[in-house]
Amino acid sequence: MRNQTDSRTRTEIAAQAVLDGDTKGLKRLLPFLGPAFIAAVAYIDPGNFATNITAGSQYGYMLLWVIFASNLMAVLIQSLSAKLGIATGRNLPEIARDRFPKGVSIFLWIQSELVIIATDLAEFIGAALGLYLIFGIPMLPAALITAVASFAILELQRRGFRALETGIAGMVVAVVLAFAFQVFMAKPDMGAVAAGIFTPQFEGTQSIMLAAGILGATVMPHAIYLHSSLTQNRIVGRNEEEKKKIFRLEFFDIIFAMIVAGAVNMAMLIIAAALFFKNGLLVEQLDQAFIHFRELAGPATAISFGLGLLIAGLSSSSVGTMSGDVVMQGFINKRINLYLRRAITMIPPLALIISGINATEALVASQVILSFGIAFALVPLMLFTGNRKLMGGLVNHPITQVLGWAIAALVIALNIFLVVESF
């Protein structure tokens, strides 16, 4: 607790120096970096691996534009969530509890917990699968090792938010380096990459399904809840002008974090297109992808893929646990110990692993469950950030409001399409 207080004090002192105009240049950004990287971990969880690898192997570079567009949407959505915390000093679930009837709040809590369980399923299985692929450890022992490692990551939170932010950022950097190496080894056609990013197109219903899956795996409801919590008390503005300045500086954090997350997701699809699509291989299973990486680009490439999967699973699992704490405290004003919550959320993935279910199929199914939760996070977010009495000077600009509702409608429609087609 002492470490947490000290880290908060140091950050607050540095931030106040920026707000007072005493700190200049790029150093102004340093106290405000961190929250978006924790939220952005949700954008590179193992569920993304399955959808992006499948999309790249089946359609080449064609759906890169979907990842690009999804990340632009994510920038706006996460910035609205961060802005809500800065403007109100409260997180999205807390405001929903205050403004919605008790029954609605309880419903929102239950569905958000189900979404987080589905998220945790993807992350836990992904990390265990990474251990299995790299070291040949059977899935059940790998899952138990994952459990121990995830408790160790949670310990960072007890040491203070700066320790947690640094630890998570370090893991994100490791994932970025792993995929940068894979892209280098895959030698993609950069002209085709550019065309895929900037040329929107589909090729039949299946490509639309995959696009919806990519979007569903990108825009995560638990990341929306969490980001408002990460900014609500981290640096508190004393007046409207300071709050606006805090938001402008936090926006750089969001842009940087979303660029990193988008680059990793694009790298997954690019590698699959360069190696699998080029060789006529449709790869829908992550263990198959690992084998083909080794055959087509060498053992080092396969190991870097497995490491990326392992680290992404471990880092995003801790974020899922934090999100669960936020939604319980916010929607129903209750809390349980983080370690107990972590232990409880391990039960479903361990049960599935013991049952012998295919890991990749479980990852894809978790993305369908996630689709149900998108609307319940996006609609309240738009309602609250468009409310001048609540937001003050940080209320959404009319153009932002139109764009936000349009994105919400598109995301919800695509996720409904994904759910209907899946069944």
JOPEPE-V991484 format. One record per residue. PSI is psi as a letter, one per 20 degrees, with the letter a starting at -180 (none if undefined). OMEGA is omega in whole degrees, 0 to 359 (none if undefined). Layout:
PSI|OMEGA ; PSI|OMEGA
This chain:
h|179 ; g|179 ; g|180 ; g|179 ; g|181 ; g|181 ; h|178 ; g|181 ; g|180 ; g|180 ; g|180 ; h|179 ; g|179 ; h|180 ; g|180 ; h|176 ; h|177 ; g|182 ; h|179 ; i|179 ; j|183 ; i|180 ; p|184 ; r|174 ; b|183 ; h|178 ; h|179 ; h|185 ; h|192 ; g|181 ; i|186 ; i|179 ; q|175 ; g|185 ; g|183 ; h|179 ; h|176 ; g|178 ; h|184 ; h|178 ; h|178 ; h|182 ; i|178 ; k|181 ; r|185 ; h|176 ; h|178 ; h|180 ; g|184 ; g|182 ; g|183 ; g|178 ; g|178 ; g|181 ; g|181 ; h|182 ; h|183 ; h|186 ; j|180 ; c|184 ; j|192 ; h|186 ; j|176 ; h|181 ; h|179 ; g|177 ; g|179 ; g|180 ; h|179 ; h|180 ; h|174 ; g|176 ; g|181 ; h|178 ; g|180 ; g|183 ; g|181 ; h|178 ; h|177 ; h|178 ; g|178 ; g|181 ; h|179 ; g|179 ; g|181 ; g|185 ; h|189 ; i|187 ; j|180 ; q|179 ; r|185 ; g|178 ; h|179 ; g|180 ; h|178 ; h|179 ; h|180 ; h|192 ; i|179 ; q|175 ; q|184 ; g|180 ; h|178 ; g|179 ; g|179 ; g|177 ; g|180 ; h|178 ; g|182 ; g|182 ; h|179 ; h|176 ; h|177 ; g|178 ; g|182 ; h|175 ; g|178 ; g|178 ; g|181 ; h|177 ; g|180 ; g|186 ; g|182 ; g|180 ; h|179 ; g|180 ; g|179 ; h|179 ; h|177 ; g|177 ; h|179 ; g|183 ; g|184 ; g|190 ; i|181 ; j|179 ; p|178 ; q|190 ; h|182 ; g|175 ; h|178 ; h|179 ; h|179 ; h|176 ; g|177 ; g|180 ; g|180 ; g|181 ; h|181 ; h|174 ; h|179 ; h|179 ; h|178 ; h|180 ; h|178 ; h|181 ; h|180 ; h|182 ; i|178 ; q|186 ; h|178 ; h|177 ; g|178 ; g|180 ; g|179 ; g|179 ; g|179 ; g|180 ; h|178 ; h|179 ; h|176 ; g|178 ; g|179 ; g|177 ; g|179 ; g|181 ; h|179 ; g|182 ; h|174 ; g|178 ; g|180 ; g|178 ; g|179 ; g|182 ; h|182 ; h|179 ; m|182 ; r|174 ; o|187 ; h|175 ; g|178 ; h|177 ; g|180 ; g|179 ; h|180 ; h|181 ; h|190 ; j|180 ; n|179 ; p|178 ; q|173 ; r|178 ; m|180 ; r|184 ; h|182 ; h|179 ; h|176 ; h|176 ; g|180 ; h|178 ; g|178 ; h|178 ; g|177 ; g|180 ; g|179 ; h|179 ; i|182 ; g|182 ; o|187 ; p|181 ; h|182 ; h|176 ; h|178 ; g|178 ; g|188 ; g|187 ; h|179 ; h|178 ; h|182 ; h|182 ; i|190 ; h|181 ; j|185 ; g|173 ; o|187 ; p|177 ; p|182 ; i|180 ; r|183 ; h|182 ; g|179 ; h|179 ; g|177 ; g|180 ; g|177 ; g|181 ; g|179 ; h|180 ; h|176 ; h|181 ; h|176 ; h|176 ; g|181 ; g|180 ; g|182 ; g|182 ; h|181 ; h|175 ; g|179 ; g|181 ; g|179 ; g|180 ; g|179 ; g|180 ; g|176 ; g|180 ; g|178 ; g|182 ; g|181 ; g|180 ; g|180 ; h|179 ; g|185 ; h|184 ; g|188 ; g|181 ; g|181 ; h|182 ; j|176 ; k|181 ; p|172 ; o|184 ; o|181 ; i|180 ; p|183 ; h|176 ; h|174 ; g|180 ; g|180 ; g|180 ; g|181 ; h|175 ; g|181 ; h|181 ; h|188 ; h|185 ; j|175 ; r|182 ; h|182 ; h|179 ; g|179 ; g|180 ; h|179 ; h|175 ; g|179 ; h|178 ; g|178 ; g|179 ; g|181 ; g|183 ; g|178 ; g|179 ; g|181 ; g|183 ; g|182 ; h|178 ; h|178 ; h|177 ; h|177 ; h|178 ; g|177 ; g|180 ; h|178 ; h|177 ; g|181 ; g|185 ; h|178 ; g|179 ; h|185 ; g|186 ; h|185 ; j|176 ; l|176 ; q|179 ; q|169 ; r|181 ; p|182 ; h|181 ; h|175 ; g|178 ; g|179 ; g|180 ; g|180 ; g|183 ; i|176 ; i|187 ; g|181 ; g|179 ; h|177 ; h|178 ; g|180 ; g|179 ; g|178 ; h|181 ; i|178 ; j|180 ; q|178 ; p|187 ; g|182 ; h|178 ; h|178 ; h|178 ; g|180 ; g|179 ; h|180 ; h|179 ; h|177 ; g|178 ; g|178 ; h|182 ; h|181 ; h|187 ; i|186 ; g|185 ; h|185 ; i|173 ; g|186 ; g|184 ; g|175 ; h|179 ; g|180 ; h|179 ; g|185 ; g|182 ; i|175 ; j|183 ; o|185 ; h|180 ; h|181 ; g|189 ; i|183 ; c|183 ; i|180 ; j|176 ; q|181 ; p|169 ; q|180 ; h|179 ; g|177 ; g|181 ; g|179 ; g|179 ; g|181 ; g|179 ; h|178 ; g|178 ; g|179 ; g|180 ; g|181 ; g|181 ; g|180 ; g|180 ; g|181 ; h|179 ; h|173 ; g|177 ; g|181 ; g|181 ; g|182 ; g|182 ; h|181 ; h|180 ; none|none
